[in-house]
Amino acid sequence: MRLIDLNPDWVGYGGDGVMENGQPVPRRERVGLWFDCPCGNGERCAIMFRNPPDGGPAIQGNTWIVTGDTFETLTLSPSIQRNDPKGCRWHGFVENGGIRTV
């Protein structure tokens, strides 16, 4: 399975009307990734990058190291372990645009 088969999209942050500590937050692009869970349950996975391509700081919460510029070349580290309240426990890797379940 390939990441591109899971309807990926980039996550943005900030922009019009977004405030932190009373200050407006400038719009940022590609700070994370959304994609359909490989388990097939219809849920979406949200992955925030520890090292966003724009060079800005990571968004709060769990983060992954990203390499690659496109959905076809993306690698995330470490592995992804889902603990969804609805029961999904998918565990796997995104490596060079591929999905590997463990």
GROMACS elastic network, one bead per residue, 0.5 to 0.9 nm:
[ bonds ]
;  ai    aj funct       b0    kb
    1     4     6  0.85810   500
    1     5     6  0.69778   500
    1     6     6  0.85732   500
    1    38     6  0.83697   500
    1    98     6  0.60853   500
    1    99     6  0.54810   500
    1   100     6  0.75881   500
    2     5     6  0.54336   500
    2     6     6  0.72904   500
    2    71     6  0.88226   500
    2    72     6  0.77061   500
    2    94     6  0.85817   500
    2    97     6  0.58454   500
    2    99     6  0.54822   500
    2   100     6  0.88359   500
    3     6     6  0.53715   500
    3     7     6  0.75395   500
    3     8     6  0.67640   500
    3    35     6  0.76082   500
    3    36     6  0.88249   500
    3    38     6  0.88599   500
    3    71     6  0.63600   500
    3    72     6  0.69971   500
    3    74     6  0.83691   500
    3    94     6  0.73581   500
    3    97     6  0.53888   500
    3    98     6  0.56587   500
    3    99     6  0.61356   500
    4     7     6  0.60101   500
    4     8     6  0.61092   500
    4    35     6  0.86640   500
    4    71     6  0.59894   500
    4    72     6  0.65628   500
    4    97     6  0.73306   500
    4    98     6  0.84310   500
    5     8     6  0.77848   500
    5    36     6  0.86423   500
    6    35     6  0.55009   500
    6    37     6  0.72996   500
    6    38     6  0.71881   500
    7    34     6  0.80488   500
    7    35     6  0.55454   500
    7    36     6  0.61578   500
    8    33     6  0.68735   500
    8    34     6  0.54598   500
    8    36     6  0.70962   500
    8    71     6  0.72604   500
    9    30     6  0.88484   500
    9    32     6  0.86865   500
    9    33     6  0.58588   500
    9    34     6  0.52263   500
    9    35     6  0.65169   500
    9    71     6  0.85454   500
   10    29     6  0.73902   500
   10    30     6  0.51137   500
   10    31     6  0.73278   500
   10    32     6  0.58700   500
   10    34     6  0.62139   500
   10    35     6  0.88910   500
   11    28     6  0.88656   500
   11    29     6  0.66096   500
   11    30     6  0.53197   500
   11    31     6  0.57026   500
   11    33     6  0.51693   500
   11    34     6  0.65202   500
   11    46     6  0.82579   500
   11    47     6  0.85432   500
   11    48     6  0.79203   500
   12    15     6  0.88677   500
   12    27     6  0.72898   500
   12    28     6  0.55499   500
   12    30     6  0.55208   500
   12    31     6  0.58083   500
   12    32     6  0.70639   500
   12    33     6  0.87714   500
   13    18     6  0.86180   500
   13    25     6  0.82326   500
   13    26     6  0.80813   500
   13    27     6  0.57991   500
   13    28     6  0.51561   500
   13    29     6  0.65058   500
   13    30     6  0.82882   500
   13    31     6  0.70241   500
   13    32     6  0.89513   500
   13    59     6  0.83543   500
   14    17     6  0.79229   500
   14    18     6  0.53415   500
   14    19     6  0.77305   500
   14    24     6  0.79799   500
   14    25     6  0.50080   500
   14    26     6  0.54427   500
   14    28     6  0.61983   500
   14    29     6  0.88648   500
   15    18     6  0.56930   500
   15    19     6  0.86222   500
   15    24     6  0.76467   500
   15    25     6  0.59352   500
   15    26     6  0.50679   500
   15    28     6  0.74196   500
   16    19     6  0.87210   500
   16    24     6  0.78734   500
   16    25     6  0.79687   500
   16    26     6  0.78450   500
   16    27     6  0.75625   500
   17    24     6  0.70307   500
   17    25     6  0.81302   500
   18    23     6  0.83295   500
   18    24     6  0.58032   500
   18    25     6  0.56338   500
   18    26     6  0.80880   500
   18    27     6  0.87387   500
   19    22     6  0.57246   500
   19    23     6  0.51719   500
   19    25     6  0.54827   500
   20    23     6  0.52578   500
   20    24     6  0.64058   500
   20    25     6  0.64962   500
   21    24     6  0.84580   500
   25    28     6  0.87000   500
   28    31     6  0.69500   500
   28    54     6  0.76638   500
   28    56     6  0.85257   500
   29    32     6  0.82883   500
   29    52     6  0.87257   500
   29    53     6  0.86014   500
   29    54     6  0.74692   500
   30    33     6  0.71959   500
   30    49     6  0.84698   500
   30    52     6  0.67133   500
   30    53     6  0.68164   500
   30    54     6  0.75296   500
   31    47     6  0.88582   500
   31    48     6  0.61376   500
   31    49     6  0.57128   500
   31    50     6  0.84341   500
   31    51     6  0.81243   500
   31    53     6  0.71720   500
   31    54     6  0.77261   500
   31    56     6  0.85989   500
   31    57     6  0.89237   500
   31    58     6  0.72211   500
   31    59     6  0.73347   500
   32    46     6  0.72482   500
   32    47     6  0.54248   500
   32    49     6  0.51040   500
   32    50     6  0.87806   500
   32    52     6  0.72653   500
   32    59     6  0.86550   500
   32    63     6  0.87072   500
   32    64     6  0.88869   500
   33    45     6  0.79630   500
   33    46     6  0.58473   500
   33    47     6  0.51392   500
   33    48     6  0.63933   500
   33    49     6  0.78977   500
   34    44     6  0.64434   500
   34    45     6  0.55371   500
   34    47     6  0.64620   500
   34    48     6  0.88507   500
   35    38     6  0.85319   500
   35    43     6  0.85987   500
   35    44     6  0.54207   500
   35    45     6  0.53553   500
   35    46     6  0.69386   500
   35    47     6  0.86355   500
   36    39     6  0.85072   500
   36    40     6  0.75111   500
   36    41     6  0.84361   500
   36    42     6  0.64695   500
   36    43     6  0.59773   500
   36    45     6  0.60414   500
   37    40     6  0.59384   500
   37    41     6  0.67732   500
   37    42     6  0.66708   500
   37    43     6  0.57167   500
   37    44     6  0.53889   500
   37    45     6  0.56495   500
   37    82     6  0.89120   500
   37    88     6  0.87948   500
   37    90     6  0.77993   500
   38    41     6  0.79468   500
   38    42     6  0.88111   500
   38    45     6  0.89813   500
   38    90     6  0.73647   500
   38    92     6  0.88516   500
   38    99     6  0.78000   500
   38   101     6  0.82224   500
   39    42     6  0.81912   500
   39    43     6  0.88573   500
   39    88     6  0.74017   500
   39    89     6  0.84374   500
   39    90     6  0.61249   500
   40    43     6  0.76828   500
   41    44     6  0.87965   500
   41    88     6  0.75542   500
   43    88     6  0.89209   500
   45    82     6  0.82157   500
   47    62     6  0.79761   500
   47    63     6  0.67234   500
   47    64     6  0.69588   500
   47    80     6  0.86903   500
   48    51     6  0.89373   500
   48    52     6  0.82459   500
   48    58     6  0.73971   500
   48    59     6  0.67823   500
   48    60     6  0.84001   500
   48    61     6  0.78648   500
   48    62     6  0.69481   500
   48    64     6  0.62974   500
   48    65     6  0.87631   500
   49    52     6  0.52619   500
   49    53     6  0.85072   500
   49    58     6  0.61245   500
   49    59     6  0.75385   500
   49    62     6  0.85413   500
   49    63     6  0.51207   500
   49    65     6  0.58113   500
   49    66     6  0.61795   500
   49    76     6  0.85595   500
   50    57     6  0.75433   500
   50    59     6  0.76924   500
   50    62     6  0.82725   500
   50    64     6  0.51655   500
   50    65     6  0.51720   500
   50    66     6  0.73138   500
   51    54     6  0.83571   500
   51    55     6  0.68346   500
   51    56     6  0.76395   500
   51    57     6  0.70706   500
   51    58     6  0.62066   500
   51    63     6  0.85097   500
   51    64     6  0.77914   500
   51    65     6  0.59328   500
   51    66     6  0.65697   500
   51    67     6  0.88651   500
   52    55     6  0.57209   500
   52    56     6  0.63217   500
   52    57     6  0.70520   500
   52    58     6  0.64006   500
   52    59     6  0.88746   500
   52    65     6  0.84188   500
   52    66     6  0.75387   500
   53    56     6  0.77168   500
   53    66     6  0.84176   500
   53    67     6  0.88871   500
   53    69     6  0.84126   500
   54    57     6  0.87295   500
   55    58     6  0.89212   500
   57    60     6  0.89889   500
   58    61     6  0.85461   500
   58    63     6  0.73690   500
   59    62     6  0.86279   500
   59    63     6  0.79063   500
   60    63     6  0.78887   500
   64    76     6  0.60098   500
   64    77     6  0.54865   500
   64    78     6  0.63836   500
   64    79     6  0.85124   500
   64    80     6  0.86774   500
   65    75     6  0.81094   500
   65    76     6  0.55786   500
   65    77     6  0.51166   500
   65    78     6  0.72593   500
   66    69     6  0.89375   500
   66    74     6  0.69026   500
   66    75     6  0.57570   500
   66    77     6  0.66838   500
   67    73     6  0.78811   500
   67    74     6  0.57429   500
   67    75     6  0.52425   500
   67    76     6  0.66933   500
   67    77     6  0.87052   500
   67    96     6  0.85216   500
   68    71     6  0.78886   500
   68    72     6  0.82127   500
   68    75     6  0.62249   500
   68    76     6  0.89321   500
   68    96     6  0.73649   500
   68    97     6  0.85595   500
   69    72     6  0.81920   500
   69    73     6  0.63355   500
   69    74     6  0.63589   500
   70    73     6  0.52846   500
   70    74     6  0.58935   500
   70    97     6  0.80574   500
   71    74     6  0.53257   500
   71    75     6  0.88643   500
   71    96     6  0.83966   500
   71    97     6  0.57352   500
   72    96     6  0.65886   500
   72    98     6  0.76104   500
   73    95     6  0.76842   500
   73    98     6  0.81896   500
   74    94     6  0.70287   500
   74    95     6  0.64224   500
   74    98     6  0.81325   500
   75    93     6  0.80495   500
   75    94     6  0.52648   500
   75    97     6  0.64241   500
   75    98     6  0.82414   500
   76    79     6  0.71233   500
   76    80     6  0.83789   500
   76    93     6  0.70116   500
   76    94     6  0.54717   500
   76    95     6  0.65444   500
   76    96     6  0.85753   500
   77    80     6  0.80095   500
   77    93     6  0.76240   500
   77    94     6  0.78732   500
   77    95     6  0.85697   500
   78    93     6  0.75608   500
   79    91     6  0.70983   500
   79    92     6  0.55755   500
   79    94     6  0.74788   500
   80    90     6  0.78328   500
   80    91     6  0.55563   500
   80    92     6  0.54452   500
   80    93     6  0.60800   500
   80    94     6  0.81526   500
   81    89     6  0.67120   500
   81    90     6  0.59884   500
   81    92     6  0.67198   500
   81    93     6  0.89637   500
   82    88     6  0.63881   500
   82    90     6  0.52397   500
   82    91     6  0.62251   500
   82    92     6  0.89803   500
   83    86     6  0.84776   500
   83    87     6  0.70782   500
   83    88     6  0.60876   500
   83    89     6  0.51123   500
   83    90     6  0.76479   500
   84    87     6  0.54540   500
   84    88     6  0.50840   500
   84    89     6  0.66023   500
   84    90     6  0.88850   500
   85    88     6  0.73477   500
   90   101     6  0.74910   500
   90   102     6  0.83061   500
   91   100     6  0.86716   500
   91   101     6  0.59781   500
   91   102     6  0.58143   500
   92    99     6  0.70562   500
   92   100     6  0.53727   500
   92   102     6  0.51352   500
   93    98     6  0.79867   500
   93    99     6  0.57875   500
   93   100     6  0.51027   500
   93   101     6  0.64826   500
   93   102     6  0.78440   500
   94    97     6  0.61942   500
   94    98     6  0.55788   500
   94   100     6  0.65021   500
   94   101     6  0.89936   500
   95    98     6  0.51283   500
   95    99     6  0.64618   500
   95   100     6  0.74867   500
   96    99     6  0.85731   500
